[in-house]
Amino acid sequence: MAKYTLNQLAQMIDHTNLSATATTADIKNLCDEAKKYGFASAVFNQVKSPIGGKCLAGSDIKACAVIAFPLGQTSIEAKVFETENALANGASEIDYVINISEAREGNWDYLKREMEAIVAVCHQHNVVSKVIFENCYLSQAEITKLCEIASIVKPTFVKTSTGTTASGATVEDVLMMNKLTPSEVAVKASGGVRTADQFLEMLKHGATRIGASAGIAIVEELQSRYFSSGEEYLEI
C-alpha cells in the first residue's frame, strides 16, 4: 500500500472535455479548472490545441490533445500529421486512438507501425504518449496482442477507452493491461470513472492516470470523505 496526499491524487487525473460542442470559452474554463485543482492535464480535441496550449503555458498542467478521436479510423499518415500539428500548436501530451478495425482483423504489423510512428513523434518532442485501445470492442486475445506491441514500442501509457462508448474502464481491463506491459508502460483508465470509489478502485488495481470529465467531483468527494478531518494522507 502507498500513501497519497490529496494533491498527489489530483495529479493522477486528466481533466477532460471532448464534447463536439465545446467552445473556446469551455476549453479555457477546462484549463482554468485544471490549474485550480492541480490535475495532471486538461484534455481536449486536437483542433483546440492552440487554445489549451496558450491557457496552460507557464503552468505545471499539461495540454493534452486527442488524435483520431473517437473512432481511430484515419490513416497512419493522418494521425502523424494530427500529432505534429497538435504539438506545434501548444499541446504537450498526446492521446491517440488505434485503428480498431485493423485490430479486429488481426493486422498487428499495421498497428505496430502506427504506434511506432506516433510514439516516435512524441519522443522527438519529449512528450507523454497514450495509446487508446477501446477495449469494449476487443477480445482478451486482441488486447493481449496490443499490450505485446506496446511492450516493444513503449508508449508512456496504454489506455482502456475513449469514454464515448457504452462501456468504459473496468478493473479487469486495468489488471490485465498492467500485467501484460512492462513497468515503464503505465496504464490509464478512462470512461465511466465518476466517483471517488471508482477512482480509488482503478488506482488500487494498477492505473496511474485516470481520464475523467468528473475530476472536480472526484477530488471534492475525496476532500470531504478522507481529508476534511485534517488527515494528511490516504493509504491505497
C-alpha positions in Angstrom: 0.0 0.0 0.0 1.1 3.6 -0.6 0.2 6.9 0.9 -1.1 9.8 -1.2 -1.9 13.4 -0.4 -5.0 15.0 -1.9 -2.7 16.9 -4.3 -1.0 13.7 -5.4 -4.3 12.1 -6.1 -5.5 15.1 -8.2 -2.3 14.9 -10.2 -3.4 11.5 -11.4 -6.5 12.9 -13.2 -6.7 14.0 -16.8 -9.5 16.7 -16.7 -11.4 16.2 -19.9 -13.8 17.9 -22.2 -14.1 16.2 -25.6 -17.6 17.4 -26.5 -18.2 18.2 -30.1 -19.9 21.4 -29.0 -17.1 22.6 -26.7 -16.4 26.3 -27.3 -13.3 28.4 -26.8 -14.8 29.5 -23.5 -15.4 25.9 -22.5 -11.8 24.9 -23.2 -10.5 28.0 -21.3 -12.7 27.1 -18.4 -11.4 23.5 -18.5 -7.8 24.7 -18.4 -8.6 27.1 -15.5 -10.2 24.3 -13.6 -7.2 22.0 -14.2 -4.9 24.7 -12.8 -7.2 25.3 -9.8 -7.4 21.7 -8.8 -3.9 20.7 -9.8 -4.8 18.0 -12.3 -2.2 16.2 -14.5 -3.6 17.7 -17.7 -6.5 19.3 -19.5 -7.7 17.1 -22.4 -9.4 18.4 -25.5 -9.9 17.7 -29.1 -6.9 18.2 -31.3 -8.2 21.3 -33.0 -8.3 23.1 -29.6 -4.6 22.8 -29.1 -3.8 26.5 -29.6 -6.4 27.5 -27.0 -5.4 24.9 -24.4 -1.7 25.4 -25.0 -1.9 29.1 -24.6 -4.1 28.9 -21.5 -1.8 26.4 -19.8 1.5 28.0 -20.8 3.8 28.6 -17.9 1.9 26.2 -15.6 2.6 22.6 -14.5 -0.5 21.3 -16.2 -0.1 19.6 -19.5 -2.2 20.4 -22.6 -3.3 17.1 -23.9 -4.7 16.7 -27.4 -6.6 13.6 -28.6 -5.8 12.2 -32.1 -8.2 10.5 -34.4 -10.8 10.7 -31.7 -13.0 8.8 -31.1 -13.1 6.2 -33.9 -9.4 5.9 -34.8 -10.4 5.4 -38.4 -7.8 7.6 -40.2 -4.5 6.6 -41.8 -1.2 6.5 -40.1 -0.1 9.5 -42.1 -3.1 11.5 -41.0 -2.5 10.6 -37.3 1.1 11.6 -37.5 0.1 14.9 -39.1 -2.5 15.5 -36.4 0.1 14.7 -33.7 2.7 17.0 -35.2 0.2 19.8 -35.7 -1.1 19.5 -32.1 2.4 19.7 -30.7 3.3 22.6 -33.0 0.2 24.5 -31.7 0.6 24.1 -28.0 -0.2 20.5 -27.0 2.2 18.9 -24.6 0.7 15.4 -24.3 -0.9 13.1 -26.9 -3.7 10.5 -26.6 -4.4 8.7 -29.9 -7.0 6.1 -30.8 -5.7 2.9 -32.5 -7.3 1.8 -35.8 -9.8 -0.5 -34.1 -10.9 -2.3 -37.3 -7.2 -3.3 -38.0 -7.1 -4.9 -34.5 -10.4 -6.8 -35.2 -8.8 -8.1 -38.4 -5.6 -9.1 -36.7 -3.4 -6.7 -38.7 -0.7 -6.4 -35.9 2.1 -5.3 -38.2 -0.1 -2.3 -39.2 -0.8 -1.4 -35.6 2.8 -1.7 -34.6 3.8 0.7 -37.4 1.0 3.1 -36.3 2.2 3.0 -32.7 5.8 3.4 -33.7 5.1 6.4 -35.9 3.1 8.3 -33.3 5.3 7.4 -30.3 8.4 8.4 -32.3 6.9 11.9 -32.8 6.2 12.2 -29.1 9.7 11.0 -28.2 11.2 13.7 -30.6 9.2 16.3 -28.7 9.8 14.7 -25.3 6.1 14.5 -24.5 3.9 11.8 -23.0 2.1 9.4 -25.4 -1.0 7.5 -24.6 -2.4 4.7 -26.8 -6.2 4.2 -26.6 -7.3 0.6 -27.2 -11.1 0.9 -26.8 -11.3 -2.4 -25.0 -15.1 -2.8 -25.2 -14.7 -3.7 -28.9 -11.8 -6.1 -28.4 -11.3 -9.6 -27.2 -8.9 -10.5 -24.5 -6.6 -12.0 -27.1 -6.7 -8.8 -29.1 -6.0 -6.7 -26.0 -3.1 -9.1 -25.2 -1.6 -8.5 -28.7 -1.8 -4.8 -28.4 -0.1 -5.0 -25.0 2.6 -7.1 -26.6 3.1 -4.4 -29.2 3.2 -1.6 -26.6 5.8 -3.6 -24.6 8.1 -3.3 -27.7 7.2 0.2 -28.7 6.9 1.6 -25.2 4.4 4.5 -25.3 4.2 6.2 -21.9 0.7 4.8 -21.3 -1.8 2.3 -22.6 -5.3 3.4 -22.1 -8.6 1.5 -21.8 -11.1 3.5 -23.6 -12.2 6.8 -25.2 -15.1 7.2 -22.8 -17.5 7.6 -25.7 -18.9 4.1 -25.9 -21.4 2.1 -23.7 -18.6 0.5 -21.7 -15.6 2.3 -20.3 -12.8 1.3 -18.0 -13.1 -1.9 -16.0 -11.0 -3.2 -13.1 -10.4 -6.4 -15.2 -9.0 -4.4 -18.1 -6.7 -2.4 -15.8 -5.4 -5.6 -14.2 -4.8 -7.3 -17.5 -3.1 -4.3 -19.2 -0.9 -3.7 -16.1 0.1 -7.4 -16.1 0.9 -7.6 -19.8 3.0 -4.5 -20.1 6.4 -3.6 -18.5 6.8 -1.2 -15.7 7.8 1.6 -18.0 4.5 1.5 -19.8 1.8 2.8 -17.4 -2.0 2.2 -17.5 -4.6 4.9 -17.9 -8.2 4.1 -17.1 -10.8 6.2 -18.9 -14.5 6.1 -19.3 -17.2 5.9 -16.6 -14.9 6.9 -13.7 -17.2 9.4 -12.0 -16.9 8.8 -8.2 -14.2 8.7 -5.6 -14.8 5.0 -5.1 -14.4 4.2 -8.8 -11.3 6.4 -9.0 -9.7 4.7 -6.0 -10.6 1.2 -7.3 -8.7 1.9 -10.6 -5.7 3.1 -8.6 -5.7 0.0 -6.4 -5.6 -2.2 -9.4 -2.7 -0.6 -11.2 -3.9 2.5 -13.1 -1.7 5.6 -12.5 -3.7 8.0 -14.6 -7.4 8.5 -14.8 -9.3 10.2 -17.6 -12.5 11.8 -16.3 -14.9 14.7 -17.0 -15.9 14.4 -13.4 -12.5 15.2 -12.0 -13.7 18.1 -9.8 -16.5 16.0 -8.3 -14.0 13.2 -7.6 -11.5 15.5 -5.8 -14.2 17.3 -3.8 -15.6 13.9 -2.7 -12.1 12.8 -1.7 -11.6 16.0 0.2 -14.9 15.6 2.0 -14.6 11.9 2.8 -10.9 11.5 3.6 -9.2 14.8 4.2 -11.7 17.1 5.9 -10.8 15.9 9.3 -7.2 17.0 8.9 -5.7 13.7 7.7 -2.7 14.4 5.5 -2.6 11.1 3.6 -4.9 8.5 2.2 -3.5 5.0 2.1 -4.3 2.9 -1.0 
